[in-house]
Amino acid sequence: MRGRATILVMVISLAIGLAACGRASEEQINQALGITPTPTPSAEELAAATNTAIADATERAKEAASPNTTGGLAALGDVTQGGTQFQTWCSGCHSQGGSAPDVKALQPVAAKMSLDELEALIRDGKGHTPPGPYKTTEISNRQIGDIGAYIANGGQ
């Protein structure tokens, strides 16, 4: 009988010990992991962000179609990102002293290219000797738009 009581006390002690130990709140776990949870946006906030994005895209498309733009390239991409992409993909050949035409020297002509013409030049390699043509897995259409914006901005 004494052995059974001892075992029962040990089991209860073990159960209480396990229940009390090792519990941490979600906040404590996130703090230990260095996670800062961000609040989930409300439906109204998501709708507002979506409407803003649609309005921006519509405005950019209108600017691209406007006869007052230089082929529409400037309106279709990010000039800063385009500079980075140009340095990565193009400047080895298309800069002063390179093996291909210097885009900055030809800027008035290059800036008048349409995005479709630029994409065809890069994707299909029409008039573009190796290293092109480039596949979409190598350089995205967005990156091409950014490069076009950089070129239309005078390579600056």
C-alpha positions in Angstrom: 0.0 0.0 0.0 2.8 2.4 0.9 4.4 1.7 -2.6 1.2 2.6 -4.4 0.8 5.9 -2.4 4.4 6.8 -3.2 3.8 6.2 -6.9 0.6 8.2 -6.9 2.2 11.1 -5.2 5.1 11.0 -7.7 2.7 10.9 -10.7 0.7 13.8 -9.3 3.9 15.8 -8.6 5.2 15.1 -12.1 1.9 16.2 -13.7 1.8 19.4 -11.7 5.5 20.1 -12.5 5.0 19.5 -16.2 1.9 21.6 -16.3 3.6 24.5 -14.6 7.0 24.4 -16.3 7.9 25.4 -19.9 4.9 27.5 -20.6 5.5 30.8 -22.2 3.1 33.3 -23.6 3.0 34.0 -27.3 4.5 37.5 -26.6 7.4 35.9 -24.8 8.0 33.4 -27.6 7.9 36.2 -30.2 10.3 38.3 -28.2 12.7 35.4 -27.7 12.7 34.8 -31.5 12.9 38.5 -32.4 9.6 38.5 -34.2 7.5 41.6 -34.2 4.0 40.7 -35.4 2.4 43.1 -37.7 -1.3 43.7 -37.5 -3.5 42.3 -40.2 -4.9 45.2 -42.4 -8.7 45.7 -42.3 -10.8 45.1 -45.3 -11.1 48.9 -45.7 -7.4 49.3 -45.6 -6.9 46.6 -48.2 -9.6 48.2 -50.5 -8.0 51.6 -50.2 -4.5 50.2 -51.0 -6.0 48.3 -54.0 -7.7 51.4 -55.3 -4.5 53.4 -55.0 -2.5 50.8 -56.9 -5.2 50.7 -59.6 -5.2 54.5 -59.9 -1.4 54.6 -60.1 -1.3 51.9 -62.8 -4.0 53.7 -64.8 -2.1 57.0 -64.6 1.1 55.3 -65.6 -0.6 53.7 -68.6 -2.1 57.1 -69.6 1.3 58.7 -69.4 2.8 55.9 -71.5 0.2 56.4 -74.2 0.6 60.2 -74.2 2.3 61.6 -77.3 4.2 64.0 -74.9 6.3 61.2 -73.4 9.5 59.7 -74.8 8.1 56.5 -76.0 6.4 55.9 -72.7 9.5 54.2 -71.2 9.9 56.8 -68.4 6.4 56.2 -67.2 6.7 52.4 -67.1 9.5 51.8 -64.7 11.6 52.9 -61.7 14.6 54.9 -62.8 16.6 54.0 -59.7 16.0 50.3 -60.1 16.6 50.7 -63.8 20.1 52.1 -63.1 20.9 49.1 -61.0 19.5 46.7 -63.6 21.4 48.5 -66.4 24.7 48.2 -64.4 24.0 44.5 -63.9 22.8 43.5 -67.3 23.8 46.1 -69.9 26.7 48.4 -68.9 29.4 45.7 -69.6 28.8 46.2 -73.3 26.6 49.3 -73.6 28.8 51.9 -72.0 31.7 54.1 -73.2 34.4 51.9 -74.5 32.2 48.8 -74.5 31.8 46.3 -77.4 28.2 47.6 -78.2 26.7 51.1 -78.8 26.9 53.4 -75.8 23.3 53.8 -74.7 24.0 57.1 -73.0 25.6 58.5 -76.2 22.5 57.3 -78.2 20.1 58.4 -75.5 17.8 60.6 -77.8 17.3 57.6 -80.1 17.1 55.0 -77.3 14.6 57.1 -75.2 12.2 57.1 -78.2 12.0 53.3 -78.2 8.7 51.8 -77.1 8.6 49.3 -74.3 7.6 46.6 -76.8 10.7 47.5 -79.0 13.0 47.3 -76.0 11.4 44.0 -74.8 11.8 42.6 -78.4 15.4 43.7 -78.5 16.2 42.1 -75.1 14.0 39.0 -75.4 14.3 38.0 -79.0 17.8 39.4 -79.6 16.7 41.3 -82.7 19.7 43.4 -83.5 21.3 42.3 -80.3 24.3 40.0 -80.4 25.1 37.8 -77.4 24.9 37.8 -74.4 21.2 38.2 -75.4 18.5 37.1 -76.0 17.4 36.9 -72.3 14.6 34.7 -71.0 12.0 35.8 -68.5 13.7 33.6 -66.0 16.8 35.7 -66.4 15.4 39.2 -66.5 11.7 40.1 -65.9 9.5 42.4 -67.9 9.4 44.7 -64.9 13.2 44.9 -64.9 13.1 45.7 -68.6 10.6 48.5 -67.9 12.9 49.8 -65.2 15.9 49.8 -67.6 13.7 51.6 -70.2 12.9 54.3 -67.6 16.6 54.7 -66.8 17.4 55.0 -70.5 14.6 57.5 -71.1 15.9 59.5 -68.1 19.2 59.9 -69.9 21.0 57.2 -68.0 21.0 59.1 -64.7 
